[in-house]
Structures are given as structure tokens and as C-alpha cells.
Amino acid sequence: MCGNSRREPLDSREQETETFCNKCIGTEKRDGMETVKVKLNTIEKVKKFVSMLAKHDGYFDLKSDMRVVDAKSIMGILTMNLTKCMELRIIQTNDNMEDLMKDLNPFLAA
């Protein structure tokens, strides 16, 4: 843990593992999955995001407030509040994480 950022578990069943700040590597590792904050504030960004994720082999969820949707589902994402940052959960991927993070760069929240 880098100490620059700390987040509590979402509920009592979720165990906190390692937490990193965006200054370190841009992701957090919790319960064996990577998480990053993304901002999809326009429909055009949502389309590009879903198209980019479709090229990657793996399972990805988006979480905002209490809602969780499949990050590869344009309809699911459009049901979310696009004015807020969302947490992309990289549950499992067979792709290189560096390539995935490079593709995610235009969508990362500041």
C-alpha cells in the first residue's frame, strides 16, 4: 500500500487487499481484480469505450454508486449516471495489462 490513497471495503464481506493511488500506477487491486476510475460523460465516449473493450478478451464491470453493469454493454452503461466517475473492475483478462491500460488512457478520470 502506497499510503497516498485508502479506500474502505464496500461491505463487510469484501476484504481490502492492496490499494494504490493513481500517482503510483493508476489502478487498485482488490479481491484479485484491478480497478480504475473512468469518466464516460458523453454517448460518443461510451461508444468508443465499449468498442475498445470489445477488442480485449476478459470480463469487465462498471460500478457507480450501488449499480454494477457489464462494461461491454452499451445499453447497460447508458443506464448509469454519465455525469459521475465510474469504477471499472477488471475481473479477469488474458490480455497484457500494459496494452489494456494504454487503451484505457483516454477514458481515465483525472
Secondary structure, 3 states (H helix, E strand, C coil): CCCCCCCCCCCCCCCCCCCCCCCCCCCEEECCEEEEEECCCCHHHHHHHHHHHHCCCEEEEEEECCEEEECCCHHHHHCCCCCCCEEEEEEEECCCHHHHHHHHHHHECC
